[in-house]
Amino acid sequence: MNRRRTNGAQLLMTAALLFALSTFAFAEAEAEKPSGVQVVAAENTYGDLVQQIAGIHAHVLSIISDPNVDPHEYEANVDNARQIADADIIIENGSGYDTWLDKLMATTQNSKRILITAFDVAPTHLKENEHVWYNPDNVIAISQKILEALKAKDPSDAAEFDSNFAALKTEIEKLDARLADLKARYAGTPIGLTETIFLYQSELIGLNVLTPWTFDKAIAEGNDPSAADAITAEQQITSRHTKILVYNVQTITPITTKLQDEAKVLSIPVVPVSETMPPGLHYQSWMSKQFDVLASALEQVSK
């Protein structure tokens, strides 16, 4: 499915939101608000980081939290507009990943809110790749910006925020250590990808990505890759040159499903990754669990 929206459709959506907002007049504002700093995160990965730093001193709402939904395909609604209207802090990914949030903010006026755009804060960017949270050092930088925003909105709890951030940073640095260990043991292993998200980590581990970048980028954008790229990706699997297939479970097409099926038939390990953090986990435990599966696959193919 193509993720690009026509300008007409975007205008209609914005107009509908404006009409709905004026009709309802943000009636919920009259209801009792939750205590603490009011935070809205476009994605639950960022909402989790906020909650870990803020603790009980923030009420965090994450709009996208279902790993079964493709975040690129998300379409905002009136409820979302209401949710961000009175937010003290809003955090988005940016770089075209969640443009629906920018449109919602344009329908509400709140000069006091703080907007954090994670992509702009992240120190490391890959070519046309908005998935910056897959780099742990980026997440530390984003968490630092979240800390600053929380302290600006609630200076009385700054000491607790500092302590929580320090604990979170220590946990994320453990992910860096795991990536370094995987690099020392498995750098150069040839792998295939079904989308660009894992490139942030494959580069840190030093894995040899065989799949054409243009194939992965097309899938990431909701487009069909070229026939030549699709044939190349398939041949890399059927020839067993690809030792592991890293599969984005939230960006599924007939082409990526075919690659996955062919890998399974040939007993090539398939490592699932997701864009949205599964429920019941924190960022660091989510990444750690994915590392466990990847490490097992790398050990299997290195024998």
Residue, then its C-alpha position, 0 to 999 in steps of 0.5 A: m500500500n502506498r503511504r503517500r497521501t494526496n494534498g487534497a486528502q490531507l486538506l480534507m482531513t485537516a478541515a474535518l479535524l478543525f470542524a470537529l474541534s470547533t463542534f466539540a470545543f474540547a469539552e474534555a478540558e472541563a473534565e478533571k485532568p490527570s496530575g503531573v506533566q501532560v505528555v503526548a508521544a506519537e509512538n510508544t517508544y518515546g512515551d516509554l522513555v518519558q515515563q521512565i524518566a518522569g516516573i509518577h510525575a507525568h501522565v504519558l499518552s502514546i498514540i501509536s502503541d500497537p505492534n500490529v499496525d504499520p506506523h507509516e499508515y496511521e491516520a489521525n482522528v479527532d480524539n488524537a487532536r483533543q489529546i494533544a490540545d493541552a499537552d505540556i510536552i509533545i514528542e514525535n519522531g519527525s523526518g516524515y515518519d509521523t507527519w499526521l502529528d504535525k497536522l494535528m498540532a496545526t489545528t491547536q494553539n498552545s504556545k507553552r507546549i514543548l515539542i521534541t522532534a527525535f530525528d532532529v535531536a539524534p546525532t546519527h542519521l543514515k541515508e533517508n532513514e528515519h528510524v533513529w531509535y534503533n541506534p542506542d546512542n541516539v536514544i540517549a541523546i533523545s532521552q537527554k532532551i526529554l529530561e530537559a523538557l521535564k525539568a523545564k515543566d516541573p523543576s521541583d522534581a528535577a533531582e528525581f528526573d536526573s536520577n531516573f535518567a542516569a539509571l536509564k542511560t546506564e541500561i541503554e549503554k548496556l545495549d551498546a556493549r551488546l552490539a560491540d560484542l556481536k560485532a567482535r564475534y560476527a562482523g561480516t556475516p552476510i544478511g538480508l533485510t526486508e526494510t531499512i529499519f535494521l540498518y542502524q544496528s547492522e552498521l553498528i555490528g558490522l554485518n554485510v547487508l546484501t539486499p539492495w538498498t533501493f529494495d529496502k527503501a521501496i518497501a519502507e515507503g510502501n512501494d513495490p521494489s523494482a523487478a530487478d531488485a526483487i529478483t536480486a533479493e530472492q536470488q540471494i536467499t535461494s542461493r544461500h548467500t544470505k545467511i540470515l533474513v531480518y524481517n520487519v513484522q510491521t511492513i509486510t507485503p507479498i514480496t517480503t512474505k515470499l522472501q520469508d517463506e523461501a528463507k524458512v524452506l531453506s532453514i535460513p534463520v529469520v529474525p523478526v524486528s518491529e518498529t513499535m515497542p511490544p506491550g509490557l516492555h521498556y525500550q531497553s528490554w525490547m531491544s535486548k530481546q531482539f538482540d537475543v534472537l539475532a545472537s542466536a541466529l548469528e551463532q547458528v550460521s557461524k558454525 
